[in-house]
Amino acid sequence: MRRWLDALYTAAGVLAAVFMVGVLICISLAIATRQMAIHIPGLDAYAGYCMAAAGFLALAHTFKKGEHIRVTLLLTSLPPKGRLRVDAFALIVGTVIAASLAWFSVKLVLDSHAFSDVSTGEDATPLWIPQLSMAIGTVIFFIAMLDETIRRVRGHTDETAQETPLHE
């Protein structure tokens, strides 16, 4: 199960990188076509969709690599048992927030599809398509948060912690 979850987080990170390249391509193409007086409708919107997809799909991978911003000053000043409790509590709260974000992201996609919402731009993209990356990214992030919360409650230490504790 651990290998499968790690592969899921890595795949989401790779997909986020692909969408970052998509941002580069869309912006480069927009600049080049403006210089040639050619108009391609929707390039700015697609760059925005790619940026949002990259951000949401990168959440789980970034979290599992320990790259999210964390306030560790308090944690490192606590004794090991207290550190584990405070960290587990923070993860539980974060997991509840991630679950809520995932729930409403999926609901947004379903609602946009049901109401046939389209973008207001010239390209009239069905909004559920770019919103899908947000929903997938938040669901994978929720899985990562739940995974780490279960590990911490079971007593596993944070493998990504880079700070040295004051009390050991």
Secondary structure, DSSP 8 states (H G I E B T S, - for coil): -HHHHHHHHHHHHHHHHHHHHHHHHHHHHHHHHHHTT---TTHHHHHHHHHHHHHHHHHHHHHHTT-S----HHHHHS-HHHHHHHHHHHHHHHHHHHHHHHHHHHHHHHHHHHTT-B-SSTT--BTHHHHHHHHHHHHHHHHHHHHHHHHHHTT---TT--S--S--
